[in-house]
Amino acid sequence: MTAAPGTEVTVRVPATSANLGPGFDSLGLALALYDDVRVRVEPDSAPPVTLHVEGEGAASVPLDGSHLVVRALHAALDALDLPRRPLTMWCTNRVPHARGLGSSAAATVAGVLAGRALAGSEPDEEAALALATAIEGHPDNAAAALMGGLTIAWTDGGGAHAARMEPSPEIGVVVLVPEAELSTATARGVLPAAVPHADAAHSAGRAALLVEALTRRPDLLLAATEDRLHQDYRAVAMPATAALVTRLRAAGVAAAVSGAGPSVLVLAAGEPAGLDVPDGWTSHRLAVDRSGAQARVAAG
């Protein structure tokens, strides 16, 4: 049964970076940059949805039931065969939109957790991941947002799954964010239907090495973040990003495209130093989030 009028749920969800170079559609890292969502159940006489948004995307996201957080919340209630109640929602967005930092996964996870919390369901990462993946299409960002730390996600006939690993405390992260946006659909649209076997084998080996580098051997990060599976193909859609990654790696910096881009993720053993930030880009030095998304219910 859904919560009574006046009940509030607050959810905090971290930004995420997926792929991390060779771990295409599987590896994800949670970052300490957060979106906050507060939801209040209203009386049945209230409008179906009243939405307030501030921060990233405030001028462009829909302010009705088509908003991604609302859709995910409703999907969570529908999955539990529970009725939808009128809601007021406040979204404070800090994760940049369309930059490869998991903003859509953050919104989806926030809605799923808020809906399940309003329904009084026990925390269930597997069920939340399954629903978030059904909405998102792939589990890499959603897994990291839900679980925090480093995640390895995959799908099979039984749905989406993920395993969490603890990143080394030595790992330092900088995200370089350009002014330009790039949709995930555009970034995926330039990928070929097939890649050479040698490139696939190379990426499989480097993805395995990357897990070791992120958890125990940060000194291996430069080699471990080398990719041949997707980044070169996407360069045509984000040439400035490709050029920056190439320049940083030539200088010995473990840089990769963050998610679908166009942001650049820099990983280091310790604090990344000496980064030359191009004009039109902003630099964010972030900790690794180790807790994942958090939801809290307060009765009215």
C-alpha positions as CSV (number, residue, x, y, z in Angstrom):
1,M,0.0,0.0,0.0
2,T,1.4,3.4,-0.9
3,A,2.2,5.9,1.8
4,A,-0.4,8.3,3.3
5,P,-0.6,12.0,2.4
6,G,2.1,14.0,4.0
7,T,4.7,11.2,3.8
8,E,8.0,12.3,2.4
9,V,10.9,10.4,0.8
10,T,14.3,11.9,0.2
11,V,16.8,10.2,-2.1
12,R,20.5,11.1,-2.8
13,V,22.1,9.5,-5.8
14,P,25.8,9.8,-7.0
15,A,27.1,10.7,-10.4
16,T,28.7,7.8,-12.2
17,S,31.3,7.2,-14.9
18,A,30.9,4.0,-17.0
19,N,33.2,2.1,-19.3
20,L,36.4,3.6,-17.7
21,G,38.1,2.9,-21.0
22,P,37.9,-0.7,-22.0
23,G,35.0,-1.9,-19.7
24,F,32.3,-1.1,-22.3
25,D,28.8,-1.4,-20.9
26,S,30.1,-3.3,-17.8
27,L,32.3,-1.3,-15.5
28,G,31.1,1.7,-13.5
29,L,32.5,4.0,-10.8
30,A,30.4,6.1,-8.4
31,L,31.5,9.7,-7.9
32,A,30.9,12.0,-5.0
33,L,28.7,14.5,-6.9
34,Y,25.0,14.1,-6.0
35,D,21.5,14.7,-7.2
36,D,18.9,15.1,-4.4
37,V,15.2,14.3,-4.8
38,R,12.5,14.9,-2.3
39,V,9.0,13.5,-2.8
40,R,5.8,14.2,-0.8
41,V,2.6,12.3,-1.1
42,E,-0.4,14.7,-1.5
43,P,-4.2,14.2,-0.9
44,D,-6.2,12.6,-3.7
45,S,-7.6,16.0,-4.6
46,A,-4.2,17.5,-5.6
47,P,-2.8,17.6,-9.1
48,P,-1.2,14.3,-10.2
49,V,2.3,15.8,-10.3
50,T,3.8,19.1,-9.1
51,L,7.5,19.3,-9.9
52,H,10.2,21.8,-8.9
53,V,13.7,21.5,-10.4
54,E,16.8,23.5,-9.7
55,G,20.3,23.2,-10.9
56,E,21.4,21.2,-14.0
57,G,18.7,20.9,-16.6
58,A,16.2,23.2,-14.8
59,A,15.5,25.1,-17.9
60,S,15.1,22.1,-20.2
61,V,13.6,19.1,-18.4
62,P,9.8,18.5,-18.5
63,L,7.9,19.6,-15.4
64,D,5.1,17.0,-15.7
65,G,4.6,13.2,-15.6
66,S,7.1,12.7,-18.4
67,H,10.0,13.7,-16.2
68,L,12.4,10.8,-15.9
69,V,12.3,10.7,-12.1
70,V,8.5,10.7,-12.1
71,R,8.3,8.0,-14.8
72,A,10.8,5.8,-12.8
73,L,8.8,6.3,-9.6
74,H,5.6,5.3,-11.3
75,A,7.3,2.3,-12.9
76,A,8.3,1.2,-9.4
77,L,4.7,1.5,-8.1
78,D,3.4,-0.3,-11.2
79,A,5.8,-3.2,-10.7
80,L,4.4,-3.6,-7.2
81,D,0.8,-3.4,-8.4
82,L,0.2,-0.3,-6.3
83,P,-1.8,2.8,-7.3
84,R,-0.2,6.1,-8.2
85,R,-0.9,9.0,-5.8
86,P,-0.6,12.7,-6.3
87,L,2.9,13.9,-5.7
88,T,5.0,17.0,-5.2
89,M,8.6,16.6,-6.1
90,W,11.7,18.7,-5.6
91,C,14.8,17.9,-7.7
92,T,18.2,19.5,-6.9
93,N,20.4,18.5,-9.8
94,R,24.2,18.7,-9.6
95,V,25.2,16.0,-12.1
96,P,25.8,17.6,-15.5
97,H,23.3,16.5,-18.2
98,A,24.3,14.8,-21.5
99,R,28.0,14.8,-20.5
100,G,28.6,11.1,-19.8
101,L,28.3,11.3,-16.0
102,G,25.2,9.2,-15.5
103,S,22.6,11.9,-15.1
104,S,19.8,9.7,-16.6
105,A,20.8,6.8,-14.4
106,A,20.8,9.0,-11.4
107,A,17.3,10.2,-12.2
108,T,16.1,6.7,-12.9
109,V,17.6,5.3,-9.7
110,A,16.2,8.2,-7.7
111,G,12.7,7.5,-9.0
112,V,12.9,3.7,-8.5
113,L,14.1,4.0,-4.9
114,A,11.6,6.7,-4.1
115,G,8.7,4.6,-5.4
116,R,9.8,1.5,-3.6
117,A,10.3,3.5,-0.4
118,L,6.8,5.0,-0.7
119,A,5.5,1.5,-1.1
120,G,7.2,0.4,2.1
121,S,9.3,-2.2,0.3
122,E,12.5,-3.5,1.9
123,P,15.7,-2.4,0.3
124,D,16.4,-4.7,-2.6
125,E,19.4,-3.7,-4.9
126,E,18.7,-6.6,-7.3
127,A,15.0,-5.6,-7.8
128,A,16.0,-1.9,-8.1
129,L,18.7,-2.7,-10.6
130,A,16.4,-4.8,-12.7
131,L,13.8,-2.1,-13.0
132,A,16.4,0.7,-13.5
133,T,18.0,-1.4,-16.3
134,A,14.6,-2.0,-17.9
135,I,14.2,1.8,-18.1
136,E,17.8,2.7,-18.9
137,G,18.5,-0.1,-21.4
138,H,21.9,-1.1,-19.8
139,P,23.0,-1.6,-16.2
140,D,26.5,-0.1,-16.0
141,N,25.7,3.4,-14.6
142,A,22.7,2.3,-12.6
143,A,24.7,-0.4,-10.8
144,A,27.3,2.1,-9.7
145,A,24.7,4.6,-8.7
146,L,22.9,2.0,-6.6
147,M,25.8,0.3,-5.0
148,G,28.6,2.8,-4.9
149,G,32.3,2.1,-5.4
150,L,33.4,0.1,-8.5
151,T,30.8,-2.2,-10.1
152,I,30.8,-4.9,-12.7
153,A,27.4,-5.2,-14.4
154,W,26.1,-7.8,-16.8
155,T,22.8,-9.1,-18.2
156,D,21.6,-12.6,-18.9
157,G,18.3,-14.4,-19.4
158,G,17.5,-13.7,-15.8
159,G,17.9,-9.9,-16.2
160,A,20.6,-7.5,-14.9
161,H,23.1,-8.3,-12.2
162,A,26.1,-6.5,-10.7
163,A,29.0,-7.2,-8.4
164,R,30.5,-4.5,-6.2
165,M,34.2,-4.1,-5.5
166,E,36.0,-1.7,-3.2
167,P,38.3,0.8,-5.1
168,S,41.7,1.3,-3.7
169,P,41.8,4.3,-1.3
170,E,44.7,5.6,-3.3
171,I,42.5,6.3,-6.4
172,G,42.3,9.9,-7.3
173,V,39.6,11.2,-9.8
174,V,39.3,14.3,-11.9
175,V,36.5,14.8,-14.4
176,L,36.9,17.3,-17.2
177,V,33.6,18.6,-18.4
178,P,33.1,20.5,-21.7
179,E,30.4,23.1,-22.4
180,A,29.0,21.0,-25.3
181,E,26.5,18.2,-24.7
182,L,26.3,14.9,-26.4
183,S,23.4,12.5,-26.2
184,T,24.0,8.8,-25.5
185,A,21.9,7.9,-28.6
186,T,24.3,9.9,-30.8
187,A,27.4,8.4,-29.2
188,R,26.0,4.9,-29.7
189,G,24.9,5.6,-33.2
190,V,28.5,5.9,-34.5
191,L,29.5,2.5,-33.2
192,P,30.1,-0.3,-35.7
193,A,28.1,-3.5,-35.7
194,A,31.4,-5.5,-35.4
195,V,35.0,-4.9,-34.4
196,P,38.2,-6.8,-35.2
197,H,38.8,-9.9,-33.1
198,A,42.2,-8.5,-32.0
199,D,40.6,-5.3,-30.7
200,A,38.0,-7.3,-28.8
201,A,40.6,-9.5,-27.2
202,H,42.7,-6.4,-26.3
203,S,39.8,-4.8,-24.6
204,A,38.9,-8.0,-22.7
205,G,42.4,-8.2,-21.3
206,R,42.6,-4.5,-20.4
207,A,39.1,-4.6,-18.7
208,A,40.3,-7.4,-16.5
209,L,43.5,-5.5,-15.8
210,L,41.5,-2.4,-14.9
211,V,39.7,-4.2,-12.1
212,E,43.1,-5.1,-10.6
213,A,44.3,-1.5,-11.2
214,L,41.3,0.1,-9.5
215,T,41.3,-2.2,-6.5
216,R,44.9,-3.1,-5.7
217,R,47.4,-1.8,-8.3
218,P,46.8,1.9,-9.2
219,D,50.2,2.0,-10.8
220,L,48.7,0.0,-13.7
221,L,46.0,2.5,-14.5
222,L,47.6,3.9,-17.7
223,A,47.8,0.6,-19.4
224,A,44.5,-0.6,-17.9
225,T,42.5,2.3,-19.3
226,E,43.6,1.8,-22.9
227,D,40.6,1.1,-25.2
228,R,40.1,-0.1,-28.7
229,L,36.5,-1.1,-28.5
230,H,34.5,2.2,-28.7
231,Q,36.4,5.4,-28.1
232,D,38.1,5.7,-31.5
233,Y,34.8,5.1,-33.2
234,R,33.1,7.8,-31.2
235,A,35.8,10.4,-31.9
236,V,33.9,11.7,-34.9
237,A,31.0,12.7,-32.6
238,M,33.3,14.4,-30.1
239,P,36.6,15.4,-31.7
240,A,37.7,17.8,-28.9
241,T,37.2,15.0,-26.3
242,A,39.2,12.5,-28.4
243,A,42.0,15.0,-28.8
244,L,42.1,15.7,-25.1
245,V,42.2,12.0,-24.2
246,T,45.0,11.4,-26.7
247,R,47.1,14.4,-25.4
248,L,46.7,13.4,-21.8
249,R,47.6,9.8,-22.4
250,A,50.6,10.8,-24.4
251,A,51.7,12.7,-21.2
252,G,51.3,9.5,-19.1
253,V,47.9,10.4,-17.7
254,A,45.3,7.6,-17.4
255,A,42.5,9.4,-19.2
256,A,39.4,7.9,-20.8
257,V,36.1,9.1,-22.2
258,S,33.5,9.2,-19.3
259,G,30.6,7.0,-20.3
260,A,29.3,8.0,-23.7
261,G,31.1,11.3,-23.4
262,P,31.9,14.0,-24.0
263,S,33.4,14.4,-20.5
264,V,36.9,13.0,-19.8
265,L,37.7,10.9,-16.8
266,V,41.2,11.0,-15.3
267,L,42.3,8.3,-12.8
268,A,45.5,8.4,-10.8
269,A,47.4,6.7,-8.0
270,G,47.0,9.6,-5.6
271,E,45.9,13.1,-6.5
272,P,46.0,13.8,-10.3
273,A,48.4,16.7,-10.8
274,G,49.5,19.0,-13.6
275,L,46.4,18.8,-15.7
276,D,46.1,21.5,-18.4
277,V,42.4,22.2,-18.6
278,P,41.4,23.5,-22.1
279,D,39.3,26.7,-22.5
280,G,35.6,25.9,-22.3
281,W,36.1,22.9,-20.0
282,T,35.7,22.8,-16.2
283,S,37.7,20.5,-13.9
284,H,36.0,18.6,-11.0
285,R,38.2,16.8,-8.5
286,L,35.9,14.2,-7.0
287,A,36.2,11.5,-4.4
288,V,34.9,8.0,-5.1
289,D,31.4,7.5,-3.6
290,R,31.5,4.3,-1.6
291,S,27.9,4.2,-0.3
292,G,25.7,4.4,-3.4
293,A,22.2,5.8,-3.5
294,Q,20.4,6.5,-0.2
295,A,16.7,6.8,0.5
296,R,15.0,7.9,3.7
297,V,11.3,8.0,4.5
298,A,9.7,10.6,6.9
299,A,6.0,10.2,7.9
300,G,3.8,13.3,7.6
